[in-house]
Amino acid sequence: MKEEQDIAPLLPHPADRLIAWEQVQLMGHLSQSIKTVEKAVEEVADKIPSHQHLLTVPGVGRILGMVITMETGPISRFAEPGRYASYSRCVRTQRESNGKAKGQNNGKCGNKYLSWAFVEAVHFAIRHDEACRKFYERKKAQTNTMVATKALACKLAKAVWHVMAQNQPYDPERVFPSPGPKKVGAQG
């Protein structure tokens, strides 16, 4: 942490130095408070059986893992992965009939913190996971960046449901199955 004399050459006016020094001290106290809260939340999250497996999902690290674990609660609340993805705001909200839009629908239903967490996971996953990057690039070529991001977020949300519901590590083969051998033609 910077000392008060380190700030003096940067700010010639004494009032500016005082304010800057107080802000530096405040940032130090806030950083300590954040570490204390993170430690307490992590202790609670570690007691949840599926939390460690959740960290195997691409893009999900320590902080996002805690957010997803705590915001999800008991995964048994969601009967299937699609319902969890919907609660996480990772699916498109639409209401239409005969190709025409009918109302605004429930764009704000679900958990905004899970939505944020999955989008953050996507941004990290496309940088560090080859299968996620390929899926994202393919979707982006078909539509646009936002739709591709949400499509991958939906895949990750469904993967998280499986990881939490089955208490098993992430299996990339289930999320991004490799294409099987191509059939040339009918034999017989």
MIGUMI-150996 format. One line per 8 residues: their letters; for each residue x, y, z of N, C-alpha, C. Coordinates in nm, 2 decimals, padded with zeros to 4 digits. Each point is the difference from the previous one (the first is absolute). Example, Ala and Ser with C-alpha at 12.3 -4.5 7.8 and 13.67 -1.06 7.14 Angstrom:
// MIGUMI-150996
AS = 01.32,-00.57,00.78,-00.09,00.12,00.00,00.09,00.12,00.00 ~ -00.04,00.11,-00.07,00.09,00.11,00.00,-00.08,00.11,00.08
***
This chain:
// MIGUMI-150996
MKEEQDIA = 00.09,-00.12,00.00,-00.09,00.12,00.00,00.09,00.12,00.00 ~ -00.04,00.10,-00.08,00.08,00.12,-00.01,00.00,00.08,00.14 ~ 00.11,00.06,00.02,00.02,00.08,00.12,-00.05,00.15,-00.03 ~ -00.02,00.07,00.10,-00.05,00.14,-00.02,00.11,00.08,-00.07 ~ 00.12,-00.02,00.03,00.11,00.08,-00.07,00.01,-00.04,-00.15 ~ -00.05,-00.12,-00.04,00.01,-00.03,-00.14,-00.11,00.07,-00.08 ~ -00.10,00.05,00.07,-00.11,00.07,-00.07,00.03,00.15,-00.01 ~ 00.08,00.05,00.09,00.03,00.14,00.00,00.05,00.06,-00.13
PLLPHPAD = 00.10,-00.06,-00.07,00.05,00.06,-00.13,-00.11,-00.01,-00.11 ~ -00.10,-00.08,00.01,-00.10,-00.01,-00.10,-00.10,00.10,00.01 ~ -00.03,00.04,00.13,-00.11,00.10,00.02,00.06,00.12,00.09 ~ 00.02,00.11,-00.07,00.07,00.11,00.08,-00.09,00.07,00.11 ~ -00.13,00.00,-00.02,-00.09,00.06,00.10,-00.03,-00.09,00.12 ~ 00.02,00.06,00.12,-00.02,-00.09,00.12,-00.14,-00.06,00.01 ~ -00.10,00.06,-00.04,-00.14,-00.05,00.00,-00.01,-00.12,-00.09 ~ 00.06,00.01,-00.12,00.00,-00.11,-00.09,00.07,-00.12,00.05
RLIAWEQV = 00.12,00.02,00.07,00.08,-00.10,00.06,-00.08,-00.07,00.11 ~ -00.07,00.08,00.08,-00.08,-00.06,00.11,-00.11,-00.09,-00.05 ~ -00.07,00.05,-00.10,-00.11,-00.08,-00.06,00.05,-00.13,-00.07 ~ 00.11,00.01,-00.07,00.06,-00.11,-00.07,00.05,-00.11,00.11 ~ 00.06,00.05,00.11,00.05,-00.09,00.10,-00.11,-00.07,00.07 ~ -00.11,00.07,00.02,-00.12,-00.06,00.07,-00.06,-00.11,-00.10 ~ 00.00,00.03,-00.13,-00.06,-00.09,-00.09,00.09,-00.13,-00.01 ~ 00.13,00.02,00.01,00.09,-00.12,-00.01,-00.02,-00.08,00.13
QLMGHLSQ = -00.02,00.06,00.11,-00.02,-00.08,00.12,-00.14,-00.07,00.00 ~ -00.10,00.07,-00.06,-00.13,-00.06,-00.01,00.00,-00.12,-00.09 ~ 00.08,00.01,-00.11,00.01,-00.11,-00.10,00.06,-00.12,00.07 ~ 00.10,00.03,00.09,00.07,-00.11,00.07,-00.10,-00.07,00.10 ~ -00.08,00.08,00.07,-00.10,-00.06,00.09,-00.11,-00.08,-00.08 ~ -00.04,00.05,-00.11,-00.10,-00.07,-00.08,00.05,-00.13,-00.06 ~ 00.13,00.01,-00.04,00.06,-00.13,-00.05,00.00,-00.10,00.10 ~ 00.03,00.04,00.13,00.01,-00.10,00.11,-00.14,-00.05,00.02
SIKTVEKA = -00.10,00.08,00.00,-00.14,-00.04,00.02,-00.05,-00.10,-00.11 ~ 00.04,00.03,-00.12,-00.04,-00.09,-00.11,00.07,-00.13,00.02 ~ 00.12,-00.01,00.04,00.07,-00.13,00.02,-00.07,-00.08,00.12 ~ -00.04,00.08,00.10,-00.07,-00.07,00.11,-00.14,-00.06,-00.04 ~ -00.07,00.08,-00.08,-00.13,-00.05,-00.05,00.02,-00.12,-00.10 ~ 00.10,00.01,-00.09,00.03,-00.11,-00.09,00.03,-00.13,00.07 ~ 00.08,00.02,00.11,00.04,-00.12,00.07,-00.12,-00.07,00.07 ~ -00.09,00.08,00.05,-00.12,-00.05,00.07,-00.09,-00.07,-00.10
VEEVADKI = -00.02,00.06,-00.12,-00.09,-00.05,-00.10,00.07,-00.13,-00.05 ~ 00.13,00.00,-00.02,00.06,-00.12,-00.05,-00.01,-00.12,00.09 ~ 00.01,00.03,00.13,-00.01,-00.11,00.10,-00.14,-00.06,-00.01 ~ -00.10,00.08,-00.02,-00.14,-00.05,-00.01,-00.01,-00.08,-00.14 ~ 00.05,00.06,-00.10,-00.01,-00.07,-00.14,00.07,-00.13,00.00 ~ 00.12,-00.01,00.07,00.07,-00.12,00.00,-00.08,-00.12,00.07 ~ -00.09,00.04,00.09,-00.08,-00.11,00.06,-00.11,-00.05,-00.09 ~ -00.03,00.06,-00.11,-00.09,-00.04,-00.10,00.07,-00.11,-00.09
PSHQHLLT = -00.05,-00.12,00.00,00.07,-00.11,-00.07,00.04,00.03,-00.15 ~ -00.08,00.07,-00.07,00.02,00.01,-00.14,00.09,00.13,-00.03 ~ 00.04,00.07,00.10,00.07,00.13,-00.03,00.14,-00.03,-00.06 ~ 00.07,-00.10,00.05,00.13,-00.03,-00.06,-00.01,-00.05,-00.15 ~ -00.10,-00.07,-00.03,-00.02,-00.05,-00.14,-00.04,00.12,-00.09 ~ -00.07,00.10,00.06,-00.04,00.12,-00.08,00.13,00.07,-00.05 ~ 00.11,-00.01,00.07,00.12,00.07,-00.04,00.06,-00.06,-00.12 ~ -00.04,-00.12,-00.04,00.05,-00.06,-00.12,-00.07,00.05,-00.13
VPGVGRIL = -00.10,00.07,00.01,-00.07,00.06,-00.11,00.08,00.11,-00.06 ~ 00.02,00.00,-00.14,00.08,00.10,-00.06,-00.05,00.14,00.03 ~ 00.09,00.09,00.04,-00.04,00.14,00.03,-00.04,00.02,00.14 ~ -00.02,-00.10,00.08,-00.05,00.01,00.14,00.12,-00.01,00.09 ~ 00.04,00.11,00.06,00.11,00.00,00.10,-00.06,00.01,00.14 ~ 00.09,00.04,00.09,-00.03,00.00,00.14,-00.12,00.10,00.03 ~ 00.01,00.12,-00.05,-00.11,00.10,00.03,-00.13,-00.04,-00.07 ~ 00.01,-00.03,-00.13,-00.13,-00.03,-00.07,-00.05,-00.13,00.05
GMVITMET = 00.08,-00.09,00.04,-00.05,-00.12,00.07,-00.08,00.02,00.12 ~ 00.05,00.10,00.08,-00.07,00.03,00.12,-00.13,00.07,-00.03 ~ 00.00,00.09,-00.10,-00.12,00.07,-00.04,-00.11,-00.10,-00.05 ~ 00.04,-00.09,-00.09,-00.09,-00.09,-00.05,-00.05,-00.10,00.11 ~ 00.08,-00.04,00.08,-00.04,-00.09,00.11,-00.10,00.06,00.09 ~ 00.03,00.13,00.04,-00.08,00.06,00.10,-00.14,00.05,-00.06 ~ 00.01,00.05,-00.12,-00.12,00.05,-00.07,-00.09,-00.11,-00.05 ~ 00.05,-00.12,-00.02,-00.08,-00.11,-00.05,-00.08,-00.06,00.12
GPISRFAE = 00.07,-00.02,00.11,-00.07,-00.07,00.11,00.00,-00.14,-00.03 ~ -00.10,-00.07,00.05,-00.02,-00.15,-00.02,-00.04,-00.02,-00.15 ~ 00.09,-00.07,-00.07,-00.03,-00.03,-00.14,-00.13,-00.08,-00.03 ~ -00.04,-00.07,00.11,-00.12,-00.08,-00.02,-00.13,00.09,-00.02 ~ 00.02,00.13,00.01,-00.12,00.09,-00.03,-00.03,00.00,-00.15 ~ 00.10,-00.04,-00.08,-00.02,00.00,-00.14,-00.01,-00.14,-00.06 ~ -00.11,-00.03,-00.06,-00.03,-00.14,-00.04,00.09,-00.04,-00.12 ~ 00.04,00.09,-00.08,00.08,-00.03,-00.12,00.10,00.12,-00.03
PGRYASYS = 00.10,-00.03,-00.08,00.10,00.10,-00.03,-00.06,00.13,-00.07 ~ -00.10,-00.02,-00.08,-00.06,00.11,-00.07,-00.07,00.10,00.09 ~ -00.06,-00.05,00.11,-00.06,00.09,00.10,00.11,00.08,00.07 ~ 00.11,-00.07,00.03,00.11,00.07,00.07,00.06,00.11,-00.09 ~ 00.01,-00.03,-00.13,00.06,00.10,-00.10,-00.10,00.11,-00.01 ~ -00.13,-00.02,00.01,-00.10,00.10,-00.01,00.01,00.09,00.13 ~ 00.01,-00.06,00.11,00.01,00.07,00.13,00.13,00.09,00.00 ~ 00.10,-00.05,-00.07,00.13,00.07,-00.01,00.00,00.11,-00.11
RCVRTQRE = -00.12,00.02,-00.06,-00.02,00.10,-00.11,00.10,-00.03,-00.12 ~ 00.01,-00.12,-00.03,00.09,-00.04,-00.11,-00.08,-00.05,-00.12 ~ -00.13,00.02,00.00,-00.08,-00.04,-00.11,-00.07,00.12,-00.05 ~ -00.05,00.00,-00.12,-00.07,00.11,-00.06,-00.14,00.01,00.05 ~ -00.05,00.12,00.04,-00.14,00.01,00.04,-00.07,00.05,-00.12 ~ -00.10,-00.07,-00.03,-00.08,00.04,-00.12,-00.15,-00.05,00.02 ~ -00.08,00.08,-00.06,-00.14,-00.04,00.00,-00.05,00.04,-00.14 ~ -00.03,-00.09,-00.08,-00.05,00.03,-00.13,-00.11,-00.10,-00.05
SNGKAKGQ = -00.08,00.05,-00.09,-00.10,-00.09,-00.06,-00.01,00.03,-00.14 ~ 00.01,-00.10,-00.09,-00.01,00.02,-00.14,00.11,00.09,-00.05 ~ 00.12,-00.01,00.06,00.11,00.08,-00.04,00.00,00.15,00.04 ~ -00.10,00.03,00.08,-00.01,00.14,00.05,00.02,00.01,00.15 ~ 00.07,00.10,00.04,00.03,00.02,00.14,-00.12,00.04,00.08 ~ -00.02,-00.06,00.11,-00.12,00.02,00.09,00.05,00.04,00.14 ~ 00.02,00.12,00.02,00.04,00.05,00.13,00.15,00.00,00.02 ~ 00.04,00.04,00.12,00.14,00.01,00.03,00.06,-00.12,00.07
NNGKCGNK = -00.09,-00.08,00.06,00.04,-00.13,00.07,00.07,00.04,00.12 ~ 00.06,-00.10,00.06,00.07,00.01,00.13,00.15,00.01,-00.01 ~ 00.04,00.11,-00.06,00.15,00.02,-00.02,00.08,00.01,00.13 ~ -00.07,00.04,00.11,00.07,00.02,00.13,-00.02,-00.11,00.10 ~ -00.06,-00.11,-00.04,-00.02,-00.11,00.09,00.13,-00.08,00.01 ~ 00.02,-00.06,00.11,00.13,-00.08,00.02,00.09,00.07,00.09 ~ 00.12,-00.04,00.00,00.11,00.05,00.09,00.10,00.08,-00.08 ~ 00.01,00.13,00.02,00.09,00.08,-00.08,00.15,-00.03,00.04
YLSWAFVE = 00.02,-00.05,00.12,00.14,-00.02,00.04,00.05,-00.13,-00.07 ~ -00.09,-00.10,-00.01,00.04,-00.12,-00.08,00.03,00.04,-00.15 ~ -00.09,00.08,-00.05,00.02,00.05,-00.14,00.14,00.06,-00.01 ~ 00.03,00.09,00.09,00.13,00.07,-00.01,00.11,-00.11,00.01 ~ -00.01,-00.09,00.10,00.10,-00.10,00.02,00.03,-00.08,-00.12 ~ -00.11,-00.05,-00.07,00.02,-00.08,-00.12,00.06,00.08,-00.11 ~ -00.04,00.12,-00.02,00.06,00.08,-00.11,00.15,00.02,00.03 ~ 00.04,00.03,00.13,00.14,00.01,00.03,00.07,-00.13,-00.02
AVHFAIRH = -00.06,-00.11,00.03,00.06,-00.13,-00.02,00.02,-00.02,-00.15 ~ -00.09,00.04,-00.09,00.02,-00.01,-00.14,00.12,00.08,-00.05 ~ 00.01,00.12,00.05,00.12,00.09,-00.04,00.13,-00.07,00.03 ~ 00.01,-00.06,00.12,00.12,-00.07,00.04,00.01,-00.13,-00.08 ~ -00.10,-00.08,-00.02,00.00,-00.13,-00.07,00.04,00.02,-00.14 ~ -00.04,00.10,-00.07,00.04,00.01,-00.14,00.14,00.04,-00.02 ~ 00.06,00.05,00.11,00.15,00.02,-00.01,00.08,-00.12,00.03 ~ -00.05,-00.09,00.09,00.08,-00.10,00.05,-00.05,-00.15,-00.03
DEACRKFY = -00.11,-00.01,-00.06,-00.05,-00.14,-00.03,-00.03,-00.01,-00.15 ~ 00.07,-00.09,-00.06,-00.01,-00.02,-00.15,-00.15,-00.03,-00.05 ~ -00.06,-00.10,00.07,-00.14,-00.04,-00.04,-00.10,00.12,00.01 ~ 00.02,00.08,00.11,-00.09,00.11,00.02,00.03,00.11,-00.11 ~ 00.12,00.02,-00.03,00.04,00.10,-00.10,-00.06,-00.04,-00.14 ~ 00.01,-00.13,-00.03,-00.05,-00.05,-00.13,-00.15,00.02,-00.01 ~ -00.07,-00.04,00.11,-00.15,00.02,00.00,-00.03,00.15,-00.01 ~ 00.06,00.08,00.07,-00.02,00.15,00.00,00.02,00.06,-00.14
ERKKAQTN = 00.11,-00.04,-00.06,00.04,00.05,-00.13,-00.10,-00.04,-00.11 ~ -00.05,-00.13,00.01,-00.10,-00.05,-00.09,-00.13,00.08,00.01 ~ -00.04,00.02,00.13,-00.13,00.07,00.02,00.02,00.15,-00.04 ~ 00.11,00.06,00.03,00.02,00.14,-00.04,00.00,00.02,-00.15 ~ 00.05,-00.10,-00.07,-00.01,00.01,-00.15,-00.14,-00.01,-00.05 ~ -00.09,-00.07,00.07,-00.14,-00.02,-00.04,-00.08,00.12,00.04 ~ 00.03,00.06,00.11,-00.09,00.11,00.05,00.08,00.12,00.04 ~ 00.02,00.03,00.13,00.08,00.11,00.04,00.07,-00.03,00.13
TMVATKAL = 00.08,00.09,00.05,00.08,-00.03,00.12,-00.09,-00.02,00.12 ~ -00.11,00.08,00.02,-00.08,-00.01,00.12,-00.08,-00.13,00.00 ~ -00.05,-00.04,-00.11,-00.07,-00.13,-00.01,00.09,-00.11,00.02 ~ 00.12,00.00,-00.05,00.10,-00.10,00.02,00.04,-00.01,00.15 ~ 00.02,00.11,00.06,00.03,00.00,00.14,-00.11,-00.06,00.09 ~ -00.12,00.03,-00.03,-00.11,-00.05,00.08,-00.02,-00.15,-00.04 ~ 00.02,-00.04,-00.12,-00.01,-00.15,-00.04,00.10,-00.08,00.08 ~ 00.13,00.05,00.01,00.10,-00.07,00.08,-00.03,00.00,00.15
ACKLAKAV = -00.05,00.12,00.04,-00.04,00.01,00.14,-00.11,-00.11,00.04 ~ -00.09,-00.02,-00.10,-00.11,-00.10,00.02,00.06,-00.14,00.01 ~ 00.10,-00.03,-00.09,00.06,-00.13,00.01,00.07,-00.02,00.13 ~ 00.07,00.11,00.05,00.07,-00.01,00.13,-00.09,-00.02,00.11 ~ -00.12,00.07,00.00,-00.10,-00.01,00.10,-00.05,-00.14,00.01 ~ -00.03,-00.06,-00.12,-00.05,-00.13,00.00,00.11,-00.10,00.05 ~ 00.12,00.02,-00.03,00.11,-00.08,00.05,00.01,00.01,00.15 ~ -00.01,00.12,00.05,00.00,00.02,00.15,-00.11,-00.07,00.06
WHVMAQNQ = -00.12,00.00,-00.06,-00.11,-00.08,00.06,00.04,-00.15,00.02 ~ 00.06,-00.05,-00.11,00.04,-00.14,00.00,00.10,-00.03,00.11 ~ 00.10,00.09,00.00,00.11,-00.01,00.10,-00.05,00.00,00.14 ~ -00.09,00.10,00.03,-00.06,00.01,00.13,-00.10,-00.11,00.04 ~ -00.08,-00.04,-00.10,-00.10,-00.10,00.03,00.06,-00.14,00.01 ~ 00.10,-00.03,-00.07,00.06,-00.13,00.00,00.12,-00.01,00.09 ~ 00.05,00.12,00.05,00.12,00.01,00.09,00.12,-00.07,-00.07 ~ 00.02,00.03,-00.12,00.11,-00.05,-00.08,00.07,00.11,-00.07
PYDPERVF = 00.13,-00.02,-00.03,00.07,00.11,-00.07,-00.05,00.02,-00.14 ~ 00.03,00.11,-00.06,-00.04,00.05,-00.13,00.05,-00.10,-00.11 ~ -00.08,-00.04,-00.09,00.04,-00.09,-00.11,-00.02,00.07,-00.13 ~ 00.11,00.05,-00.06,-00.01,00.07,-00.12,-00.07,-00.08,-00.12 ~ 00.02,-00.13,00.01,-00.06,-00.08,-00.11,-00.15,00.00,00.00 ~ -00.06,00.02,00.12,-00.15,00.01,00.01,-00.05,00.14,-00.06 ~ 00.08,00.10,00.02,-00.04,00.13,-00.04,00.03,00.03,-00.14 ~ 00.12,-00.04,-00.05,00.04,00.01,-00.13,00.04,-00.13,-00.06
PSPGPKKV = -00.10,-00.08,-00.04,00.03,-00.14,-00.05,00.08,00.01,-00.13 ~ 00.10,-00.09,00.00,00.08,00.00,-00.13,-00.08,-00.07,-00.10 ~ 00.01,00.04,-00.13,-00.07,-00.07,-00.10,00.04,-00.14,-00.02 ~ -00.09,-00.09,-00.01,00.03,-00.14,-00.02,00.05,-00.02,-00.15 ~ 00.03,-00.13,-00.02,00.04,-00.03,-00.14,-00.11,00.03,-00.10 ~ 00.03,00.06,-00.11,-00.10,00.03,-00.10,-00.04,-00.13,-00.08 ~ -00.13,-00.01,-00.03,-00.04,-00.11,-00.07,00.00,00.04,-00.15 ~ 00.06,-00.08,-00.08,00.02,00.03,-00.14,-00.13,-00.03,-00.08
GAQG = -00.06,-00.10,00.03,-00.13,-00.04,-00.07,-00.06,-00.12,00.06 ~ -00.11,-00.04,-00.05,-00.07,-00.12,00.05,00.07,-00.12,-00.05 ~ 00.03,-00.09,00.09,00.06,-00.13,-00.05,-00.10,-00.11,00.01 ~ 00.01,-00.09,-00.08,-00.10,-00.11,00.02,-00.02,-00.06,-00.13
***
